[in-house]
Amino acid sequence: MTRSPWYREMVAAEVGRATRELLVHFMGKRPYEPAWRAMRDFTATRHMDTPDEFWLVEHPPVFTVGQAGHREHLLAPGGIPVISTDRGGQVTYHGPGQVVLYTLIDLRRKDIGIRALVSAQEQAVIDLLAKYGINARSRQEAPGVYVGPAKIAALGLRVRQGRSYHGLALNVDMDLEPFRRINPCGYQGLQITQLADLDIRLSWFEAALMLSRYLADELGYPCPEPLKQVVMP
């Protein structure tokens, strides 16, 4: 399979390397569907020695429906696009001001299972919030991270031939109104929160950098080297 032009452009924008085990890419604003295709291309064409990668992306407004998703959870999408995707989970929203961290990991080589990857993603968010004195938790019956009753981070994964893609989304400073147009993650009336509402004032890049470092630590990668932001057209 030929990798997409979007992926080739993404490779040219690499901004940091921890070791040969992990590459971290800060991609900025990218439409959802090309990013999804690029993840599938990468996963299908990677080989035994391909380093694992984190892709950090900010998407324009979009609702995505997972493989187990039910369209009745889309209450009033209006003009926001709806895309059915191959991740796990139900319905969620991505938009400006949200950090999406895609985890492209060879789970067999890393010797971890899906549950361990989910737990690591949740713990990375919990640790980030704890740095600012916020007590957050995961819920076994409903993956993600919660502050009180409100969800601040959502998860959805796909695994092919022992290799993961998709990942997690952390709400940083965004317009939360579109979440009221859906039953988030399939739960009617689920409250949604974000870092800004908890008085945690981080830029998108600062939050993305911290999240990537906490997750690298949780998964046992050496901490990524200091990274700089790359502004792409």
C-alpha positions as CSV (number, residue, x, y, z in Angstrom):
1,M,0.0,0.0,0.0
2,T,1.3,3.5,-0.9
3,R,1.3,5.9,2.0
4,S,-0.8,9.0,1.5
5,P,0.7,12.4,0.5
6,W,-0.6,13.6,3.9
7,Y,1.6,11.0,5.7
8,R,4.7,12.0,3.6
9,E,4.1,15.6,4.5
10,M,3.7,14.6,8.2
11,V,7.0,12.8,8.2
12,A,8.8,15.9,6.9
13,A,7.4,17.8,9.9
14,E,8.9,15.5,12.6
15,V,9.9,17.7,15.5
16,G,11.2,15.3,18.1
17,R,12.7,11.9,18.7
18,A,13.0,10.2,22.1
19,T,14.8,7.1,20.9
20,R,14.4,4.7,18.0
21,E,11.4,3.4,20.0
22,L,9.2,6.5,19.7
23,L,8.8,9.5,17.4
24,V,6.6,12.4,18.5
25,H,5.0,14.6,15.8
26,F,3.1,17.9,16.5
27,M,0.9,18.3,13.4
28,G,-1.3,21.3,14.4
29,K,-4.6,21.7,12.6
30,R,-5.5,18.8,10.3
31,P,-8.9,17.6,9.0
32,Y,-10.1,14.3,10.5
33,E,-10.5,12.1,7.5
34,P,-7.0,12.6,6.0
35,A,-5.5,11.9,9.4
36,W,-7.5,8.7,9.7
37,R,-6.4,7.5,6.3
38,A,-2.8,8.3,7.2
39,M,-3.0,6.3,10.4
40,R,-4.4,3.3,8.5
41,D,-1.6,3.7,5.9
42,F,1.1,3.9,8.5
43,T,-0.3,0.9,10.4
44,A,-0.6,-1.3,7.2
45,T,2.9,-0.5,5.9
46,R,5.0,-0.4,9.1
47,H,7.4,-3.3,9.7
48,M,9.1,-4.9,12.7
49,D,11.7,-2.1,13.1
50,T,9.4,0.8,12.6
51,P,9.5,3.1,15.7
52,D,6.2,3.7,17.5
53,E,4.7,7.2,17.0
54,F,2.6,9.7,18.7
55,W,0.7,12.1,16.4
56,L,-0.7,15.2,18.1
57,V,-3.4,16.9,16.1
58,E,-6.1,19.6,16.4
59,H,-9.2,18.8,14.2
60,P,-11.8,21.2,12.7
61,P,-15.3,20.5,14.0
62,V,-16.4,17.0,13.4
63,F,-18.5,14.3,15.0
64,T,-17.1,10.8,14.7
65,V,-19.1,7.5,15.2
66,G,-17.2,4.4,16.3
67,Q,-17.7,0.9,15.1
68,A,-20.2,0.2,17.9
69,G,-21.8,3.6,17.5
70,H,-25.5,4.2,17.1
71,R,-26.7,7.1,15.0
72,E,-29.5,7.8,17.4
73,H,-26.9,9.3,19.7
74,L,-26.5,12.1,17.1
75,L,-29.2,14.4,18.4
76,A,-28.8,17.5,16.2
77,P,-25.5,17.6,14.3
78,G,-26.5,20.6,12.2
79,G,-23.8,21.6,9.8
80,I,-21.0,19.8,11.6
81,P,-19.8,16.8,9.5
82,V,-20.4,13.3,10.7
83,I,-17.8,10.6,9.9
84,S,-18.2,6.9,10.6
85,T,-14.8,5.5,11.6
86,D,-13.2,2.3,12.6
87,R,-12.2,3.1,16.1
88,G,-13.9,1.6,19.1
89,G,-16.6,3.4,21.1
90,Q,-19.7,5.5,20.3
91,V,-20.1,9.1,19.3
92,T,-17.8,11.9,20.1
93,Y,-16.9,15.4,19.0
94,H,-13.5,16.8,17.9
95,G,-12.9,20.5,17.5
96,P,-10.5,23.5,17.9
97,G,-9.0,23.7,21.4
98,Q,-8.8,19.9,21.9
99,V,-5.6,17.9,21.9
100,V,-6.0,14.6,20.0
101,L,-3.1,12.2,20.6
102,Y,-3.0,9.3,18.2
103,T,-1.0,6.3,19.5
104,L,0.6,4.2,16.8
105,I,2.1,1.4,18.8
106,D,3.3,-2.1,18.0
107,L,1.6,-3.7,21.0
108,R,3.2,-7.1,20.6
109,R,6.7,-5.7,20.4
110,K,5.9,-3.5,23.4
111,D,4.4,-6.5,25.1
112,I,1.3,-4.8,26.3
113,G,-2.4,-5.5,25.8
114,I,-5.2,-3.1,24.8
115,R,-6.4,-2.8,28.4
116,A,-2.9,-1.7,29.5
117,L,-2.8,0.9,26.7
118,V,-6.2,2.3,27.7
119,S,-5.1,2.4,31.3
120,A,-1.8,4.2,30.3
121,Q,-3.7,6.8,28.3
122,E,-6.1,7.4,31.2
123,Q,-3.3,7.7,33.7
124,A,-1.4,10.2,31.6
125,V,-4.4,12.5,31.7
126,I,-4.9,11.9,35.5
127,D,-1.2,12.7,36.1
128,L,-1.4,15.9,34.1
129,L,-4.5,17.1,36.0
130,A,-2.8,16.1,39.4
131,K,0.0,18.5,38.6
132,Y,-2.5,21.3,38.9
133,G,-4.2,19.9,42.0
134,I,-7.2,18.4,40.2
135,N,-8.4,15.0,41.3
136,A,-9.5,13.0,38.3
137,R,-10.4,9.3,37.8
138,S,-11.1,6.7,35.2
139,R,-14.3,4.5,35.1
140,Q,-14.0,0.8,34.3
141,E,-17.5,0.8,32.8
142,A,-17.0,3.9,30.7
143,P,-13.4,4.4,29.4
144,G,-12.1,8.0,29.6
145,V,-11.1,10.4,32.3
146,Y,-13.6,12.2,34.6
147,V,-13.5,15.2,37.0
148,G,-16.4,14.6,39.3
149,P,-19.3,13.6,37.0
150,A,-17.9,15.4,34.0
151,K,-15.8,13.9,31.2
152,I,-12.6,15.7,30.2
153,A,-10.9,13.1,28.0
154,A,-12.3,10.4,25.6
155,L,-10.6,7.3,24.3
156,G,-11.1,5.1,21.2
157,L,-8.7,2.6,19.7
158,R,-8.4,0.2,16.8
159,V,-5.9,-2.7,16.7
160,R,-4.8,-4.5,13.5
161,Q,-2.3,-7.3,13.6
162,G,-1.2,-6.3,17.0
163,R,-0.7,-2.6,16.1
164,S,-2.8,0.2,17.5
165,Y,-4.0,3.4,16.1
166,H,-6.5,6.2,17.0
167,G,-6.0,7.3,20.6
168,L,-7.3,9.9,23.1
169,A,-8.8,13.4,23.0
170,L,-8.2,15.9,25.8
171,N,-10.4,19.0,26.1
172,V,-8.2,22.0,26.6
173,D,-10.0,25.3,25.8
174,M,-12.8,24.8,23.3
175,D,-16.4,25.6,22.5
176,L,-18.3,22.7,24.3
177,E,-21.7,23.5,22.8
178,P,-21.4,20.8,20.1
179,F,-21.3,18.1,22.8
180,R,-24.9,19.1,23.6
181,R,-25.8,18.0,20.1
182,I,-24.9,14.4,20.9
183,N,-25.1,11.8,23.7
184,P,-21.3,11.9,24.3
185,C,-19.9,8.4,24.1
186,G,-23.5,7.1,24.1
187,Y,-24.4,8.5,27.5
188,Q,-27.5,10.8,27.6
189,G,-26.8,13.9,29.6
190,L,-23.2,13.3,30.2
191,Q,-21.4,16.4,31.4
192,I,-18.3,17.6,29.5
193,T,-15.5,19.7,31.0
194,Q,-12.1,21.0,29.9
195,L,-8.9,22.4,31.3
196,A,-9.9,26.0,30.9
197,D,-13.0,25.4,33.0
198,L,-10.8,24.0,35.8
199,D,-8.7,27.2,35.7
200,I,-5.8,25.3,34.0
201,R,-4.6,27.8,31.4
202,L,-2.5,26.0,28.9
203,S,-2.0,26.6,25.2
204,W,-2.9,23.8,22.8
205,F,0.9,23.1,22.3
206,E,1.7,23.2,26.0
207,A,-1.1,20.7,26.8
208,A,0.0,18.5,23.9
209,L,3.6,18.5,25.0
210,M,2.7,17.6,28.6
211,L,0.3,14.9,27.6
212,S,2.8,13.3,25.2
213,R,5.5,13.3,28.0
214,Y,3.2,11.8,30.6
215,L,2.0,9.1,28.2
216,A,5.6,8.3,27.1
217,D,6.4,7.8,30.8
218,E,3.4,5.6,31.4
219,L,4.3,3.4,28.5
220,G,7.9,3.1,29.5
221,Y,9.5,5.1,26.7
222,P,12.4,7.4,27.5
223,C,11.0,11.0,28.0
224,P,10.9,12.7,24.6
225,E,13.7,15.3,24.0
226,P,12.7,19.0,24.3
227,L,10.5,19.7,21.3
228,K,9.7,22.9,19.5
229,Q,6.5,23.8,17.8
230,V,6.4,23.6,14.0
231,V,3.9,25.9,12.2
232,M,2.8,24.3,9.0
233,P,0.7,25.7,6.1
